[in-house]
Amino acid sequence: MKTAQKILDNYKKTIRSDFILDGILIVFIWHNEATWSVETVSKNIEKYLGYEDELFLNNILSYSSLIHPDDLNRVIEEVSDASSRKLMSFNHEPYRVLTKSNNYIWVKDSTTIIYDENNNITHFIGNVISINDEIEKNLQYQKRLEEQTAELQTIFDTTKDGIAITDLESNFQKVNKAYTKITGLSDEELLKTSCFNLTHPDDVTSTIDKMVLLFKEGHVDNYEKRCLINGKTIVVSISATILPDGNRMLISMKDITRLKTFEEHAKLASMGEMIGNIAHQWRQPLSVITTMASGIQLKKELGMLNENTLDESMDTIAEQANYLSHTIDDFRNFIRNSDEEMPLDIKTTLLKTLSLVSAVLKNHDITVIQNIEDTITIIGHENELIQAFINIINNARDAVEENISNKDDKFIFITTKATDNGVIIEIKDNGGGIPQNIINKIFEPYFTTKHQSIGTGIGLSMTYKILTEHHNGKIEVHNEEYQYNGKNYKGACFTMMFRNNVS
């Protein structure tokens, strides 16, 4: 008890000092009893609550009588909880107390608990501060909020992306300057119509489907559609989000008409390259078939043709014809322009890709080192994914051809690695790597280091889009130094990550 009393005496001396008088804390010492009668209170109570300290010291007022009736039970429960857990101190949630002018003000209260030598609670020491002192901070927060709102308005007005706010029927309520520039319509014209009304008739059904998904998921990202405005067709990429009020949509729109034109050109170029791949693959089997047919004819003329020789030759011709048929199927599947998503096995898709490019790689004396074992099944577009893989392999092929002499080894390594919820694909070469000053730009549209007659720069940009937007994957690139068969090599390493999205 002497120890507790000594602590209390020290607190009382401090509480009644002028130091506390000039401070913003009102300090109380309450008895541990039902009404929390005040034993000592700092002199500044009159400054903040209006009461003379004698009212408490003479038991005319108790602290509990000042607490707002709606807050009192909660405050009592907080005290009981802290007491039962034998805490040394605790913080109350903000509550209201009555001032002498008969107004309630919000306060914060940090309370220390005093125990006697038997570990019984004797007193509570409360450090109370008026929450009104935080009003200035709230004003500062409000000012900052207004500044941030102004910043957002500036972004809204100056960004190159078209931004619009619409109601749930896509009627325009607010648009930025970029939106008017992309559409060619004025603010007044846009505010009299809707985003849906600007949609090309052939894309109306798919747009309705996306709106249904938007209302279900709350957002739609990178949806491509055509807009028909005053007889002119533009292709746009749209992302939309339901705003927190639940009654409006935020729409972000990019004009990708030029990009789509380049993509179509790139697809035609890819198709031409694929025909070249098929031609390379057909040379050997056609040569075998021609040789076999000529041999049969010659042996017949010389009277040397027997049944066994004929059967063997026909089997070989049939085998080579089946191979030709298989390559035609691969080519047909590749060029088929289907929007239908389907389950795809990553390993199978990679192997199909290699079957399409193997002849060209072999013709360039490039050895492919495969470690394609780990795999997953994803939902996606097989022809798009094959195109993405071909773009990366072609990039590796070009790097090797440009930087490795014909007398040196030329390698492309393709590896798959399982992860906890997906698979990682690595495609790397020994072409020396990508210069550091451009490695961060190679996925940008139209960026290319090749001569204009050779490439458009759209290949790796398309690859990035196919993997990230259409298949929810990731792709990164870095230069890597490594060893193979005891020799040191350096090249670009493309790393692709896919997650299993088949439920």
Secondary structure, 3 states (H helix, E strand, C coil): CHHHHHHHHHHHHHHCCHHHHCCCCEEEEEECCCCCCEEEECCCHHHHCCCCHHHHHCCCCCHHHHECHHHHHHHHHHHHHHHHCCCCEEECCCEEEECCCCCEEEEEEEEEEEECCCCCEEEEEEEEEEHHHHHHHHHHHHHHHHHHHHHHHHHHHHCCCEEEEEECCCEEEEECHHHHHHHCCCHHHHCCCECHHHECHHHHHHHHHHHHHHHHHCEEEEEEEEEEECCEEEEEEEEEEECCCCCEEEEEEEECHHHHHHHHHHHHHHHHHHHHHHHHHHHHHHHHHHHHHHHHHHHHHCCCCCHHHHHHHHHHHHHHHHHHHHHHHHHHHHHCCCCCCEEEEHHHHHHHHHHHHHHHHHHCCCEEEEECCCCCEEEECHHHHHHHHHHHHHHHHHHHHHHCCCCCCCEEEEEEEECCCEEEEEEEECCCCCCCCCCCCCCCCCCCCCCCCCCCCCHHHHHHHHHHHHCCCEEEEEEEEEEECCEEEEEEEEEEEEECCCC
